[in-house]
Amino acid sequence: MARKPKATTPTLEETSTPSPRRTTTRNTPQPETPMNGFVGEEEIRDLAYRKWEEAGCPTGDGMAFWLAAEQELRSR
């Protein structure tokens, strides 16, 4: 009976949660949305990361935090 080859690509759980980029505090000021309504990827990433931390750094789909951050920033 043949053995399965070892997985060489990361699992969905390993790639879907935001990676820690820096230490943040809960008192971090909210990023400002430019007057033209454009929301930058870095602003979304920072807010999504804060939301993920506040939720207790859960494993799973980080997309929910990204979408929530994007929606929040665009509604400002």
PyMOL Python script that loads the backbone (N, CA, C, O; Angstrom):
from pymol import cmd

cmd.read_pdbstr("""\
ATOM      1  N   MET A   1       0.833  -1.164   0.000  1.00  0.00           N
ATOM      2  CA  MET A   1       0.000   0.000   0.000  1.00  0.00           C
ATOM      3  C   MET A   1       0.891   1.245   0.000  1.00  0.00           C
ATOM      4  O   MET A   1       1.822   1.350   0.799  1.00  0.00           O
ATOM      5  N   ALA A   2       0.604   2.165  -0.883  1.00  0.00           N
ATOM      6  CA  ALA A   2       1.426   3.363  -1.028  1.00  0.00           C
ATOM      7  C   ALA A   2       1.094   4.373   0.062  1.00  0.00           C
ATOM      8  O   ALA A   2      -0.061   4.515   0.463  1.00  0.00           O
ATOM      9  N   ARG A   3       2.123   5.074   0.536  1.00  0.00           N
ATOM     10  CA  ARG A   3       1.930   6.119   1.534  1.00  0.00           C
ATOM     11  C   ARG A   3       1.623   7.433   0.831  1.00  0.00           C
ATOM     12  O   ARG A   3       2.073   7.683  -0.287  1.00  0.00           O
ATOM     13  N   LYS A   4       0.850   8.261   1.513  1.00  0.00           N
ATOM     14  CA  LYS A   4       0.553   9.591   0.971  1.00  0.00           C
ATOM     15  C   LYS A   4       1.800  10.456   1.081  1.00  0.00           C
ATOM     16  O   LYS A   4       2.522  10.373   2.074  1.00  0.00           O
ATOM     17  N   PRO A   5       2.067  11.290   0.069  1.00  0.00           N
ATOM     18  CA  PRO A   5       3.215  12.205   0.184  1.00  0.00           C
ATOM     19  C   PRO A   5       2.920  13.273   1.232  1.00  0.00           C
ATOM     20  O   PRO A   5       1.766  13.634   1.467  1.00  0.00           O
ATOM     21  N   LYS A   6       3.971  13.764   1.846  1.00  0.00           N
ATOM     22  CA  LYS A   6       3.813  14.834   2.833  1.00  0.00           C
ATOM     23  C   LYS A   6       3.344  16.102   2.133  1.00  0.00           C
ATOM     24  O   LYS A   6       3.768  16.406   1.018  1.00  0.00           O
ATOM     25  N   ALA A   7       2.468  16.830   2.801  1.00  0.00           N
ATOM     26  CA  ALA A   7       1.984  18.098   2.254  1.00  0.00           C
ATOM     27  C   ALA A   7       3.118  19.118   2.299  1.00  0.00           C
ATOM     28  O   ALA A   7       3.776  19.286   3.326  1.00  0.00           O
ATOM     29  N   THR A   8       3.336  19.787   1.190  1.00  0.00           N
ATOM     30  CA  THR A   8       4.401  20.783   1.138  1.00  0.00           C
ATOM     31  C   THR A   8       3.855  22.197   1.121  1.00  0.00           C
ATOM     32  O   THR A   8       4.611  23.152   1.298  1.00  0.00           O
ATOM     33  N   THR A   9       2.553  22.348   0.912  1.00  0.00           N
ATOM     34  CA  THR A   9       1.974  23.681   0.916  1.00  0.00           C
ATOM     35  C   THR A   9       1.277  23.919   2.241  1.00  0.00           C
ATOM     36  O   THR A   9       0.785  22.974   2.859  1.00  0.00           O
ATOM     37  N   PRO A  10       1.226  25.174   2.692  1.00  0.00           N
ATOM     38  CA  PRO A  10       0.583  25.465   3.962  1.00  0.00           C
ATOM     39  C   PRO A  10      -0.917  25.180   3.887  1.00  0.00           C
ATOM     40  O   PRO A  10      -1.517  25.267   2.816  1.00  0.00           O
ATOM     41  N   THR A  11      -1.506  24.847   5.005  1.00  0.00           N
ATOM     42  CA  THR A  11      -2.940  24.615   5.053  1.00  0.00           C
ATOM     43  C   THR A  11      -3.668  25.949   5.021  1.00  0.00           C
ATOM     44  O   THR A  11      -3.058  27.003   5.198  1.00  0.00           O
ATOM     45  N   LEU A  12      -4.973  25.899   4.793  1.00  0.00           N
ATOM     46  CA  LEU A  12      -5.779  27.110   4.762  1.00  0.00           C
ATOM     47  C   LEU A  12      -5.690  27.856   6.085  1.00  0.00           C
ATOM     48  O   LEU A  12      -5.613  29.085   6.101  1.00  0.00           O
ATOM     49  N   GLU A  13      -5.701  27.127   7.191  1.00  0.00           N
ATOM     50  CA  GLU A  13      -5.613  27.783   8.503  1.00  0.00           C
ATOM     51  C   GLU A  13      -4.293  28.517   8.681  1.00  0.00           C
ATOM     52  O   GLU A  13      -4.255  29.566   9.324  1.00  0.00           O
ATOM     53  N   GLU A  14      -3.212  27.987   8.125  1.00  0.00           N
ATOM     54  CA  GLU A  14      -1.904  28.625   8.264  1.00  0.00           C
ATOM     55  C   GLU A  14      -1.813  29.900   7.435  1.00  0.00           C
ATOM     56  O   GLU A  14      -1.046  30.801   7.774  1.00  0.00           O
ATOM     57  N   THR A  15      -2.576  29.988   6.367  1.00  0.00           N
ATOM     58  CA  THR A  15      -2.465  31.146   5.476  1.00  0.00           C
ATOM     59  C   THR A  15      -3.583  32.156   5.639  1.00  0.00           C
ATOM     60  O   THR A  15      -3.481  33.257   5.098  1.00  0.00           O
ATOM     61  N   SER A  16      -4.652  31.829   6.364  1.00  0.00           N
ATOM     62  CA  SER A  16      -5.805  32.715   6.387  1.00  0.00           C
ATOM     63  C   SER A  16      -5.828  33.689   7.561  1.00  0.00           C
ATOM     64  O   SER A  16      -6.583  34.660   7.520  1.00  0.00           O
ATOM     65  N   THR A  17      -5.040  33.470   8.594  1.00  0.00           N
ATOM     66  CA  THR A  17      -5.049  34.401   9.714  1.00  0.00           C
ATOM     67  C   THR A  17      -3.965  35.450   9.507  1.00  0.00           C
ATOM     68  O   THR A  17      -2.884  35.146   9.003  1.00  0.00           O
ATOM     69  N   PRO A  18      -4.263  36.691   9.900  1.00  0.00           N
ATOM     70  CA  PRO A  18      -3.253  37.739   9.726  1.00  0.00           C
ATOM     71  C   PRO A  18      -1.989  37.413  10.509  1.00  0.00           C
ATOM     72  O   PRO A  18      -2.061  36.927  11.638  1.00  0.00           O
ATOM     73  N   SER A  19      -0.857  37.674   9.925  1.00  0.00           N
ATOM     74  CA  SER A  19       0.385  37.407  10.626  1.00  0.00           C
ATOM     75  C   SER A  19       0.760  38.619  11.478  1.00  0.00           C
ATOM     76  O   SER A  19       0.560  39.759  11.059  1.00  0.00           O
ATOM     77  N   PRO A  20       1.301  38.377  12.666  1.00  0.00           N
ATOM     78  CA  PRO A  20       1.692  39.496  13.519  1.00  0.00           C
ATOM     79  C   PRO A  20       2.809  40.300  12.869  1.00  0.00           C
ATOM     80  O   PRO A  20       3.880  39.765  12.581  1.00  0.00           O
ATOM     81  N   ARG A  21       2.562  41.568  12.640  1.00  0.00           N
ATOM     82  CA  ARG A  21       3.566  42.420  12.023  1.00  0.00           C
ATOM     83  C   ARG A  21       4.269  43.277  13.058  1.00  0.00           C
ATOM     84  O   ARG A  21       5.450  43.600  12.926  1.00  0.00           O
ATOM     85  N   ARG A  22       3.526  43.636  14.086  1.00  0.00           N
ATOM     86  CA  ARG A  22       4.093  44.507  15.105  1.00  0.00           C
ATOM     87  C   ARG A  22       3.218  44.427  16.331  1.00  0.00           C
ATOM     88  O   ARG A  22       2.102  43.910  16.284  1.00  0.00           O
ATOM     89  N   THR A  23       3.725  44.936  17.414  1.00  0.00           N
ATOM     90  CA  THR A  23       2.958  44.950  18.637  1.00  0.00           C
ATOM     91  C   THR A  23       2.024  46.152  18.596  1.00  0.00           C
ATOM     92  O   THR A  23       2.450  47.267  18.296  1.00  0.00           O
ATOM     93  N   THR A  24       0.772  45.926  18.891  1.00  0.00           N
ATOM     94  CA  THR A  24      -0.188  47.022  18.918  1.00  0.00           C
ATOM     95  C   THR A  24      -0.776  47.126  20.312  1.00  0.00           C
ATOM     96  O   THR A  24      -0.707  46.187  21.104  1.00  0.00           O
ATOM     97  N   THR A  25      -1.343  48.261  20.593  1.00  0.00           N
ATOM     98  CA  THR A  25      -2.035  48.449  21.855  1.00  0.00           C
ATOM     99  C   THR A  25      -3.494  48.716  21.558  1.00  0.00           C
ATOM    100  O   THR A  25      -3.850  49.099  20.444  1.00  0.00           O
ATOM    101  N   ARG A  26      -4.312  48.520  22.523  1.00  0.00           N
ATOM    102  CA  ARG A  26      -5.745  48.746  22.324  1.00  0.00           C
ATOM    103  C   ARG A  26      -6.057  50.234  22.147  1.00  0.00           C
ATOM    104  O   ARG A  26      -7.138  50.575  21.666  1.00  0.00           O
ATOM    105  N   ASN A  27      -5.157  51.106  22.516  1.00  0.00           N
ATOM    106  CA  ASN A  27      -5.382  52.538  22.381  1.00  0.00           C
ATOM    107  C   ASN A  27      -4.799  53.099  21.092  1.00  0.00           C
ATOM    108  O   ASN A  27      -4.598  54.309  20.978  1.00  0.00           O
ATOM    109  N   THR A  28      -4.528  52.239  20.128  1.00  0.00           N
ATOM    110  CA  THR A  28      -3.991  52.701  18.856  1.00  0.00           C
ATOM    111  C   THR A  28      -5.033  53.567  18.162  1.00  0.00           C
ATOM    112  O   THR A  28      -6.190  53.162  18.051  1.00  0.00           O
ATOM    113  N   PRO A  29      -4.649  54.750  17.692  1.00  0.00           N
ATOM    114  CA  PRO A  29      -5.620  55.612  17.025  1.00  0.00           C
ATOM    115  C   PRO A  29      -6.123  54.968  15.742  1.00  0.00           C
ATOM    116  O   PRO A  29      -5.391  54.236  15.076  1.00  0.00           O
ATOM    117  N   GLN A  30      -7.369  55.244  15.405  1.00  0.00           N
ATOM    118  CA  GLN A  30      -7.963  54.729  14.173  1.00  0.00           C
ATOM    119  C   GLN A  30      -7.324  55.432  12.973  1.00  0.00           C
ATOM    120  O   GLN A  30      -7.086  56.638  13.024  1.00  0.00           O
ATOM    121  N   PRO A  31      -7.042  54.691  11.892  1.00  0.00           N
ATOM    122  CA  PRO A  31      -6.475  55.328  10.709  1.00  0.00           C
ATOM    123  C   PRO A  31      -7.481  56.278  10.068  1.00  0.00           C
ATOM    124  O   PRO A  31      -8.689  56.049  10.113  1.00  0.00           O
ATOM    125  N   GLU A  32      -6.978  57.310   9.492  1.00  0.00           N
ATOM    126  CA  GLU A  32      -7.820  58.295   8.831  1.00  0.00           C
ATOM    127  C   GLU A  32      -8.098  57.861   7.391  1.00  0.00           C
ATOM    128  O   GLU A  32      -7.196  57.401   6.691  1.00  0.00           O
ATOM    129  N   THR A  33      -9.333  58.007   6.960  1.00  0.00           N
ATOM    130  CA  THR A  33      -9.683  57.717   5.578  1.00  0.00           C
ATOM    131  C   THR A  33      -9.496  58.999   4.770  1.00  0.00           C
ATOM    132  O   THR A  33     -10.012  60.047   5.159  1.00  0.00           O
ATOM    133  N   PRO A  34      -8.773  58.936   3.658  1.00  0.00           N
ATOM    134  CA  PRO A  34      -8.559  60.132   2.849  1.00  0.00           C
ATOM    135  C   PRO A  34      -9.883  60.705   2.346  1.00  0.00           C
ATOM    136  O   PRO A  34     -10.887  59.997   2.267  1.00  0.00           O
ATOM    137  N   MET A  35      -9.873  61.969   2.014  1.00  0.00           N
ATOM    138  CA  MET A  35     -11.070  62.659   1.560  1.00  0.00           C
ATOM    139  C   MET A  35     -11.640  62.070   0.275  1.00  0.00           C
ATOM    140  O   MET A  35     -12.844  62.175   0.043  1.00  0.00           O
ATOM    141  N   ASN A  36     -10.813  61.456  -0.565  1.00  0.00           N
ATOM    142  CA  ASN A  36     -11.305  60.921  -1.829  1.00  0.00           C
ATOM    143  C   ASN A  36     -12.003  59.579  -1.661  1.00  0.00           C
ATOM    144  O   ASN A  36     -12.462  59.012  -2.653  1.00  0.00           O
ATOM    145  N   GLY A  37     -12.101  59.044  -0.433  1.00  0.00           N
ATOM    146  CA  GLY A  37     -12.788  57.792  -0.180  1.00  0.00           C
ATOM    147  C   GLY A  37     -11.947  56.553  -0.397  1.00  0.00           C
ATOM    148  O   GLY A  37     -12.411  55.443  -0.137  1.00  0.00           O
ATOM    149  N   PHE A  38     -10.721  56.715  -0.866  1.00  0.00           N
ATOM    150  CA  PHE A  38      -9.851  55.557  -1.091  1.00  0.00           C
ATOM    151  C   PHE A  38      -9.371  55.023   0.248  1.00  0.00           C
ATOM    152  O   PHE A  38      -8.916  55.782   1.104  1.00  0.00           O
ATOM    153  N   VAL A  39      -9.474  53.722   0.419  1.00  0.00           N
ATOM    154  CA  VAL A  39      -8.987  53.073   1.629  1.00  0.00           C
ATOM    155  C   VAL A  39      -7.817  52.205   1.233  1.00  0.00           C
ATOM    156  O   VAL A  39      -7.959  51.310   0.400  1.00  0.00           O
ATOM    157  N   GLY A  40      -6.660  52.459   1.818  1.00  0.00           N
ATOM    158  CA  GLY A  40      -5.453  51.734   1.472  1.00  0.00           C
ATOM    159  C   GLY A  40      -5.391  50.356   2.112  1.00  0.00           C
ATOM    160  O   GLY A  40      -5.996  50.104   3.154  1.00  0.00           O
ATOM    161  N   GLU A  41      -4.642  49.470   1.459  1.00  0.00           N
ATOM    162  CA  GLU A  41      -4.484  48.108   1.943  1.00  0.00           C
ATOM    163  C   GLU A  41      -3.858  48.072   3.330  1.00  0.00           C
ATOM    164  O   GLU A  41      -4.239  47.245   4.159  1.00  0.00           O
ATOM    165  N   GLU A  42      -2.907  48.953   3.591  1.00  0.00           N
ATOM    166  CA  GLU A  42      -2.243  48.964   4.901  1.00  0.00           C
ATOM    167  C   GLU A  42      -3.216  49.350   6.006  1.00  0.00           C
ATOM    168  O   GLU A  42      -3.176  48.781   7.097  1.00  0.00           O
ATOM    169  N   GLU A  43      -4.094  50.321   5.730  1.00  0.00           N
ATOM    170  CA  GLU A  43      -5.095  50.711   6.724  1.00  0.00           C
ATOM    171  C   GLU A  43      -6.031  49.544   7.039  1.00  0.00           C
ATOM    172  O   GLU A  43      -6.352  49.287   8.200  1.00  0.00           O
ATOM    173  N   ILE A  44      -6.460  48.849   5.998  1.00  0.00           N
ATOM    174  CA  ILE A  44      -7.348  47.704   6.189  1.00  0.00           C
ATOM    175  C   ILE A  44      -6.621  46.624   6.987  1.00  0.00           C
ATOM    176  O   ILE A  44      -7.177  46.060   7.929  1.00  0.00           O
ATOM    177  N   ARG A  45      -5.383  46.343   6.608  1.00  0.00           N
ATOM    178  CA  ARG A  45      -4.595  45.304   7.284  1.00  0.00           C
ATOM    179  C   ARG A  45      -4.423  45.615   8.766  1.00  0.00           C
ATOM    180  O   ARG A  45      -4.575  44.731   9.608  1.00  0.00           O
ATOM    181  N   ASP A  46      -4.103  46.878   9.090  1.00  0.00           N
ATOM    182  CA  ASP A  46      -3.904  47.262  10.490  1.00  0.00           C
ATOM    183  C   ASP A  46      -5.179  47.097  11.307  1.00  0.00           C
ATOM    184  O   ASP A  46      -5.144  46.559  12.413  1.00  0.00           O
ATOM    185  N   LEU A  47      -6.308  47.559  10.762  1.00  0.00           N
ATOM    186  CA  LEU A  47      -7.569  47.454  11.488  1.00  0.00           C
ATOM    187  C   LEU A  47      -8.007  45.989  11.595  1.00  0.00           C
ATOM    188  O   LEU A  47      -8.506  45.570  12.640  1.00  0.00           O
ATOM    189  N   ALA A  48      -7.825  45.219  10.538  1.00  0.00           N
ATOM    190  CA  ALA A  48      -8.178  43.796  10.573  1.00  0.00           C
ATOM    191  C   ALA A  48      -7.341  43.073  11.626  1.00  0.00           C
ATOM    192  O   ALA A  48      -7.851  42.212  12.343  1.00  0.00           O
ATOM    193  N   TYR A  49      -6.087  43.414  11.716  1.00  0.00           N
ATOM    194  CA  TYR A  49      -5.208  42.795  12.710  1.00  0.00           C
ATOM    195  C   TYR A  49      -5.669  43.139  14.128  1.00  0.00           C
ATOM    196  O   TYR A  49      -5.691  42.270  15.000  1.00  0.00           O
ATOM    197  N   ARG A  50      -6.035  44.391  14.359  1.00  0.00           N
ATOM    198  CA  ARG A  50      -6.531  44.793  15.687  1.00  0.00           C
ATOM    199  C   ARG A  50      -7.812  44.043  16.026  1.00  0.00           C
ATOM    200  O   ARG A  50      -7.986  43.588  17.157  1.00  0.00           O
ATOM    201  N   LYS A  51      -8.711  43.913  15.048  1.00  0.00           N
ATOM    202  CA  LYS A  51      -9.958  43.181  15.268  1.00  0.00           C
ATOM    203  C   LYS A  51      -9.672  41.711  15.580  1.00  0.00           C
ATOM    204  O   LYS A  51     -10.315  41.120  16.447  1.00  0.00           O
ATOM    205  N   TRP A  52      -8.717  41.132  14.879  1.00  0.00           N
ATOM    206  CA  TRP A  52      -8.332  39.738  15.101  1.00  0.00           C
ATOM    207  C   TRP A  52      -7.770  39.561  16.515  1.00  0.00           C
ATOM    208  O   TRP A  52      -8.106  38.596  17.201  1.00  0.00           O
ATOM    209  N   GLU A  53      -6.914  40.493  16.948  1.00  0.00           N
ATOM    210  CA  GLU A  53      -6.357  40.443  18.303  1.00  0.00           C
ATOM    211  C   GLU A  53      -7.460  40.571  19.355  1.00  0.00           C
ATOM    212  O   GLU A  53      -7.475  39.829  20.338  1.00  0.00           O
ATOM    213  N   GLU A  54      -8.379  41.510  19.147  1.00  0.00           N
ATOM    214  CA  GLU A  54      -9.462  41.726  20.103  1.00  0.00           C
ATOM    215  C   GLU A  54     -10.368  40.504  20.206  1.00  0.00           C
ATOM    216  O   GLU A  54     -10.996  40.276  21.240  1.00  0.00           O
ATOM    217  N   ALA A  55     -10.433  39.719  19.135  1.00  0.00           N
ATOM    218  CA  ALA A  55     -11.250  38.500  19.132  1.00  0.00           C
ATOM    219  C   ALA A  55     -10.501  37.328  19.766  1.00  0.00           C
ATOM    220  O   ALA A  55     -11.034  36.220  19.826  1.00  0.00           O
ATOM    221  N   GLY A  56      -9.286  37.554  20.236  1.00  0.00           N
ATOM    222  CA  GLY A  56      -8.520  36.498  20.897  1.00  0.00           C
ATOM    223  C   GLY A  56      -7.627  35.704  19.969  1.00  0.00           C
ATOM    224  O   GLY A  56      -7.244  34.583  20.301  1.00  0.00           O
ATOM    225  N   CYS A  57      -7.283  36.256  18.811  1.00  0.00           N
ATOM    226  CA  CYS A  57      -6.381  35.616  17.847  1.00  0.00           C
ATOM    227  C   CYS A  57      -6.861  34.220  17.429  1.00  0.00           C
ATOM    228  O   CYS A  57      -6.101  33.256  17.523  1.00  0.00           O
ATOM    229  N   PRO A  58      -8.109  34.102  16.972  1.00  0.00           N
ATOM    230  CA  PRO A  58      -8.624  32.784  16.615  1.00  0.00           C
ATOM    231  C   PRO A  58      -7.987  32.235  15.340  1.00  0.00           C
ATOM    232  O   PRO A  58      -7.539  32.990  14.478  1.00  0.00           O
ATOM    233  N   THR A  59      -7.956  30.915  15.241  1.00  0.00           N
ATOM    234  CA  THR A  59      -7.515  30.298  13.995  1.00  0.00           C
ATOM    235  C   THR A  59      -8.700  30.293  13.041  1.00  0.00           C
ATOM    236  O   THR A  59      -9.846  30.461  13.459  1.00  0.00           O
ATOM    237  N   GLY A  60      -8.424  30.104  11.793  1.00  0.00           N
ATOM    238  CA  GLY A  60      -9.511  30.026  10.822  1.00  0.00           C
ATOM    239  C   GLY A  60      -9.404  31.116   9.791  1.00  0.00           C
ATOM    240  O   GLY A  60      -8.318  31.579   9.445  1.00  0.00           O
ATOM    241  N   ASP A  61     -10.554  31.510   9.314  1.00  0.00           N
ATOM    242  CA  ASP A  61     -10.624  32.415   8.181  1.00  0.00           C
ATOM    243  C   ASP A  61     -10.424  33.869   8.608  1.00  0.00           C
ATOM    244  O   ASP A  61     -11.306  34.457   9.234  1.00  0.00           O
ATOM    245  N   GLY A  62      -9.292  34.443   8.280  1.00  0.00           N
ATOM    246  CA  GLY A  62      -9.009  35.846   8.570  1.00  0.00           C
ATOM    247  C   GLY A  62      -9.738  36.789   7.646  1.00  0.00           C
ATOM    248  O   GLY A  62      -9.723  38.002   7.855  1.00  0.00           O
ATOM    249  N   MET A  63     -10.377  36.247   6.626  1.00  0.00           N
ATOM    250  CA  MET A  63     -11.086  37.085   5.654  1.00  0.00           C
ATOM    251  C   MET A  63     -12.222  37.853   6.321  1.00  0.00           C
ATOM    252  O   MET A  63     -12.502  38.988   5.935  1.00  0.00           O
ATOM    253  N   ALA A  64     -12.875  37.263   7.307  1.00  0.00           N
ATOM    254  CA  ALA A  64     -13.973  37.951   7.986  1.00  0.00           C
ATOM    255  C   ALA A  64     -13.481  39.243   8.642  1.00  0.00           C
ATOM    256  O   ALA A  64     -14.173  40.261   8.603  1.00  0.00           O
ATOM    257  N   PHE A  65     -12.298  39.205   9.239  1.00  0.00           N
ATOM    258  CA  PHE A  65     -11.736  40.399   9.878  1.00  0.00           C
ATOM    259  C   PHE A  65     -11.357  41.434   8.823  1.00  0.00           C
ATOM    260  O   PHE A  65     -11.552  42.632   9.026  1.00  0.00           O
ATOM    261  N   TRP A  66     -10.819  40.973   7.704  1.00  0.00           N
ATOM    262  CA  TRP A  66     -10.447  41.875   6.608  1.00  0.00           C
ATOM    263  C   TRP A  66     -11.693  42.592   6.083  1.00  0.00           C
ATOM    264  O   TRP A  66     -11.694  43.814   5.936  1.00  0.00           O
ATOM    265  N   LEU A  67     -12.741  41.836   5.805  1.00  0.00           N
ATOM    266  CA  LEU A  67     -13.958  42.425   5.244  1.00  0.00           C
ATOM    267  C   LEU A  67     -14.620  43.380   6.227  1.00  0.00           C
ATOM    268  O   LEU A  67     -15.131  44.423   5.820  1.00  0.00           O
ATOM    269  N   ALA A  68     -14.619  43.040   7.515  1.00  0.00           N
ATOM    270  CA  ALA A  68     -15.195  43.925   8.524  1.00  0.00           C
ATOM    271  C   ALA A  68     -14.409  45.228   8.614  1.00  0.00           C
ATOM    272  O   ALA A  68     -14.995  46.306   8.724  1.00  0.00           O
ATOM    273  N   ALA A  69     -13.086  45.128   8.566  1.00  0.00           N
ATOM    274  CA  ALA A  69     -12.238  46.327   8.620  1.00  0.00           C
ATOM    275  C   ALA A  69     -12.454  47.189   7.378  1.00  0.00           C
ATOM    276  O   ALA A  69     -12.567  48.411   7.475  1.00  0.00           O
ATOM    277  N   GLU A  70     -12.510  46.550   6.223  1.00  0.00           N
ATOM    278  CA  GLU A  70     -12.717  47.294   4.978  1.00  0.00           C
ATOM    279  C   GLU A  70     -14.052  48.024   5.001  1.00  0.00           C
ATOM    280  O   GLU A  70     -14.125  49.197   4.634  1.00  0.00           O
ATOM    281  N   GLN A  71     -15.098  47.345   5.426  1.00  0.00           N
ATOM    282  CA  GLN A  71     -16.418  47.961   5.494  1.00  0.00           C
ATOM    283  C   GLN A  71     -16.438  49.124   6.483  1.00  0.00           C
ATOM    284  O   GLN A  71     -17.010  50.174   6.193  1.00  0.00           O
ATOM    285  N   GLU A  72     -15.816  48.942   7.646  1.00  0.00           N
ATOM    286  CA  GLU A  72     -15.765  49.998   8.642  1.00  0.00           C
ATOM    287  C   GLU A  72     -15.049  51.239   8.115  1.00  0.00           C
ATOM    288  O   GLU A  72     -15.524  52.360   8.300  1.00  0.00           O
ATOM    289  N   LEU A  73     -13.916  51.039   7.464  1.00  0.00           N
ATOM    290  CA  LEU A  73     -13.146  52.166   6.943  1.00  0.00           C
ATOM    291  C   LEU A  73     -13.872  52.868   5.802  1.00  0.00           C
ATOM    292  O   LEU A  73     -13.821  54.094   5.702  1.00  0.00           O
ATOM    293  N   ARG A  74     -14.530  52.127   4.962  1.00  0.00           N
ATOM    294  CA  ARG A  74     -15.251  52.743   3.841  1.00  0.00           C
ATOM    295  C   ARG A  74     -16.511  53.506   4.299  1.00  0.00           C
ATOM    296  O   ARG A  74     -16.963  54.423   3.613  1.00  0.00           O
ATOM    297  N   SER A  75     -17.070  53.130   5.450  1.00  0.00           N
ATOM    298  CA  SER A  75     -18.280  53.790   5.926  1.00  0.00           C
ATOM    299  C   SER A  75     -17.986  55.084   6.682  1.00  0.00           C
ATOM    300  O   SER A  75     -18.913  55.816   7.029  1.00  0.00           O
ATOM    301  N   ARG A  76     -16.732  55.374   6.940  1.00  0.00           N
ATOM    302  CA  ARG A  76     -16.366  56.596   7.671  1.00  0.00           C
ATOM    303  C   ARG A  76     -16.516  57.813   6.798  1.00  0.00           C
ATOM    304  O   ARG A  76     -16.253  58.930   7.244  1.00  0.00           O
TER     305      ARG A  76
END
""", "prot")
cmd.dss("prot")
cmd.show_as("cartoon", "prot")
cmd.util.cbc("prot")
cmd.orient("prot")
